[in-house]
Structures are given as C-alpha cells and as structure tokens.
C-alpha cells in the first residue's frame, strides 16, 4: 500500500511522514526532494526557469512515478493535489491523508522551520496569515477530497494510524 500525505506547506508532511514511515516499517519519499534529485535543481530554480505550469507538469510526472510503489509513505508538495486530476489519481492509487492545520499554526511552523521558504521573504506575520488563509481556502476543495484526515496539532504516528482506521497497514 502507498499512503499519500497531503496538506499545505508547513503542515509537517515530510517531518511527520518520515517518523510515521519508520514507525510502520514503510519506506518514505518526499515528492519535492525526488524532483530536486531528478533535475539537480531546487524547486525554486525549477519554478524560475519553467514557471508554475512547467513545474506542475514535472510534479505530476513525479507523482505518477510513485503509483507502482509498495509500503511507502509519500509526502506530496502542498500544491500537488490542486492541479490537473491529481487528487483523483492520488485517491485511485493509494490512501490519501490530509494533515489539517489552521493558517496561524501553519505560519508558526513555517516561521520556525529551518528550510528556506521564498514565501516568507519580506512578509509580516499578518501578511503571511492572510496569504495562507486565502491560498488555503482555494486548496481546501482538493484537500478535503482525501479519504482520511488528521489534525496536524499534536500529530503522532498513532494519530495517523487511527486516522487511517480501515487501511491494511
């Protein structure tokens, strides 16, 4: 079985996904890291060179390469489910788990992350909250198509397993 973690940037898909995969003895794959390794460039560089449309096509191709995997947790990019028919494809090929968080919690996570996020540059706390709230509202119709959902606050592997209540892990 493959488990796709979906949610907004900063929801903890990679951080908690790695722990969860280890705890259930699954492999772990971060889709953004796969793209960066495949192309030898950062996501920001790919965006700059190819634009969002070009990046989203690359992202879709990387996503489709995961469809044959077994016993793997995949952390998708925050926008992965929101383009083409990606969410439908993710649901067709694995168990989708939405890590749900509020805009303020996401901002806190992003501001305390060690990862460089271009989104954070030159924005105040309030500007970030407003931006994330607006973007999240646009993405919710896709995220909420996930078969399972877990609250990202205080998330643990046990809570993720409980959220995936009828999966054969």
C-alpha positions in Angstrom: 0.0 0.0 0.0 1.0 3.6 -0.6 0.0 6.4 1.7 0.0 9.9 0.3 0.3 12.8 2.8 -1.4 16.0 1.6 -1.7 19.4 3.1 -0.4 22.9 3.0 3.3 23.8 3.1 4.4 23.7 6.7 1.8 21.1 7.8 4.6 18.6 8.6 4.1 16.2 5.7 7.9 15.5 5.5 8.7 15.7 9.2 5.9 13.6 10.4 5.8 11.4 7.3 9.4 10.3 8.0 8.6 9.3 11.5 5.3 7.6 10.5 7.0 5.6 7.8 9.7 4.5 10.2 7.1 3.6 12.9 5.1 1.4 10.5 8.2 0.0 8.7 7.4 1.7 5.4 9.8 3.5 3.0 9.5 7.3 2.8 9.6 9.5 -0.3 9.3 13.3 -0.4 8.0 14.3 -3.8 9.8 17.7 -3.8 13.1 16.0 -2.9 12.6 13.5 -5.6 12.0 16.3 -8.2 15.1 18.2 -6.9 17.2 15.0 -7.2 15.9 14.1 -10.6 16.5 17.6 -12.0 19.6 18.6 -10.0 17.9 21.9 -9.1 15.8 23.3 -6.2 12.1 23.7 -6.6 12.6 27.5 -6.6 15.1 27.2 -9.5 12.7 25.0 -11.5 9.9 27.5 -10.9 12.1 30.3 -12.0 13.2 28.5 -15.2 9.9 26.8 -16.2 7.2 28.8 -14.5 4.4 27.3 -12.4 2.9 25.5 -15.4 6.2 23.8 -16.2 6.8 22.9 -12.6 3.3 21.5 -12.1 3.8 19.2 -15.2 7.1 17.9 -13.7 5.4 17.4 -10.3 2.6 15.4 -12.0 5.1 13.2 -13.8 7.0 12.6 -10.5 3.7 11.8 -8.7 2.7 9.3 -11.4 6.1 7.5 -11.0 5.0 6.7 -7.4 1.9 4.7 -8.5 3.7 1.3 -8.5 5.3 1.7 -5.1 4.5 -0.6 -2.2 4.7 0.0 1.5 5.7 3.7 1.1 4.6 6.9 2.6 4.8 9.8 0.1 4.8 13.5 1.2 3.4 15.4 -1.7 4.0 19.1 -2.4 1.4 21.4 -0.9 0.0 22.2 -4.4 0.2 18.6 -5.8 -3.4 17.7 -5.2 -4.7 21.0 -6.7 -3.7 20.7 -10.3 -4.9 18.5 -13.3 -6.8 15.5 -11.9 -4.0 14.8 -9.4 -6.3 14.4 -6.4 -8.4 11.9 -8.2 -5.3 10.0 -9.2 -3.8 10.0 -5.7 -7.1 8.6 -4.4 -7.1 5.9 -7.1 -3.6 4.8 -6.4 -3.3 4.9 -2.6 -4.7 6.1 0.7 -4.7 9.9 1.0 -4.3 11.5 4.4 -4.9 15.2 4.8 -2.9 16.9 7.6 -5.2 19.7 8.6 -4.0 22.9 10.2 -5.1 26.5 10.7 -3.4 29.3 8.9 -1.9 30.6 12.2 -0.5 27.2 13.0 1.0 26.9 9.5 2.6 30.3 9.8 4.1 29.4 13.2 5.5 26.2 11.7 6.9 28.0 8.6 8.5 30.7 10.7 10.2 28.1 12.9 11.3 25.9 10.0 15.0 25.6 9.1 14.0 25.3 5.4 14.3 28.3 3.3 10.9 29.3 2.0 10.7 32.1 -0.5 7.1 32.7 0.5 8.3 34.0 3.9 10.6 36.7 2.4 9.6 40.3 3.1 6.2 39.4 4.7 5.0 40.3 8.1 3.2 37.8 10.3 -0.2 39.3 9.4 0.6 39.3 5.7 1.6 35.6 5.9 -1.6 34.7 7.8 -3.7 36.5 5.2 -1.8 34.9 2.3 -2.0 31.4 3.7 -5.7 31.8 4.7 -6.5 32.9 1.1 -4.5 30.2 -0.5 -5.7 27.5 1.8 -9.4 28.4 1.1 -8.6 27.8 -2.6 -7.0 24.5 -1.9 -9.5 23.1 0.6 -11.8 21.7 -2.1 -8.9 19.5 -3.2 -7.5 18.7 0.2 -10.9 17.7 1.6 -11.2 15.0 -1.1 -8.6 13.0 0.8 -10.0 9.7 2.1 -8.7 10.4 5.6 -8.0 13.4 7.7 -5.8 14.1 10.8 -5.4 17.2 12.9 -1.9 18.5 12.5 -1.7 19.9 16.0 0.0 17.3 18.3 0.2 14.8 15.4 1.8 11.5 16.2 2.2 8.2 14.3 -0.5 6.8 16.5 -2.9 9.5 15.5 -2.0 9.0 11.8 -2.7 5.3 12.2 -6.0 5.9 13.9 -7.0 8.3 11.1 -6.3 5.6 8.6 -8.7 3.4 10.5 -9.7 0.9 7.8 -6.4 0.6 5.9 -4.5 -2.7 6.0 -1.1 -1.4 7.1 
